[in-house]
Amino acid sequence: VTTDPIPPTIEWRRGRVRLVDQRRLPGRLCFVECASVGELRDAIVTLAVRGAPALGAAGAFGVALAASTLSTPRAVASAAARLRAARPTAVNLAWGVDRALAAYRAAGPESAEGAAAALAEAHAIAAADVSANRALGAHGAALLPDGARVLTHCNAGALACVGYGTALGVVRAAAEAGKHPHVWVGETRPVLQGARLTAWELGRLGIAHTLVADTVVASLMADGEVDAVVVGADRIAANGDVANKIGTYQLAVLARHHKVPFYVAAPWSTVDPATPRGAAIVIEARPASEVTTIAGTRVAPAGVAVRNPAFDVTPAGLVTAIVTDRGVARRPYPRSLSSRSLSGLGRKSTPQVEKRPNAGGG
Ligand code: MRU
């Protein structure tokens, strides 16, 4: 029995992958069931399911789907490669695909055990996501003062994960701790994940929030109305550079100027030690129609040139702290992140979990 007002974003149901259809929110809460890898890939590309941790679980369940519907290991491998390439920036997608594929191969891909192992791995990834988010939420909540006015961007809530949320997990944990946070929800043009999804989630959770146009943030900060920025991440490079929804970088610049702490909240699966710095991260280019139309109505001249990158990179120097399920990492990130990498492998354990807000904005 779950009392969570937000249903699981992704579930395995009777041999299919069932997703909350985020294209339909906030108008309708409905689900899409993917019976083939092609359908799941389409759901990923069209943002029925989105957000880095949710993509990790989707990729893993996608491999389970491939293993149970395709007849040869070669076909499964090629389906996995198609899923992996569906969205390039969020490292979790490739990570989830690779983990489930490794489990499938280790169990013997020609046998029924291969499909069962891929599915078991996907379930494990999904369960671990929710507990990681609860853990990082508690670490992050400790950084926020009572009554914090928190600005967030895009949707890094339960909908972007299997459950609970990362940036919104921090807010949620603060609310559960009786800290009464208030959230400034940036609308997040062009796809409006803030207006459509974050506002919907916070409404369901009963957490105080106010929707603002992206363009309002500078004056909000200048007026002293933002105590912290908390955002999610699609990929965190080894040096602490952070790829996240387009527009995140400008918030970090504004936060530094106004001495507002800028926190990134993400599960450890979003940290990518194989990517040395932000410049090495592939930024997904999205269709022009996302910019030239709003809710299906054209708002720009036909044929106008459009550039629509889905993400940007915030340099590590602008990030006050990276809040993970392995504790709160601070600069210098190459050291604080790699010490946590090693601790995860059971080789070394030196994370220092900070409990006090750093009001220094950097
Ligand atoms: O294009 P999207 O909606 O998948 O982008 C999502 C984001 O940028 C999120 O902030 C990020 O994935 C973190 S979600 C916990």
Residues whose N, C-alpha, C, O or C-beta is under 5 A from the ligand:
A	BS01	MRU	R50 G51 A52 P53 H153 C154 N155 A156 G157 A160 T166 Q193 G232 A233 D234 N244 K245
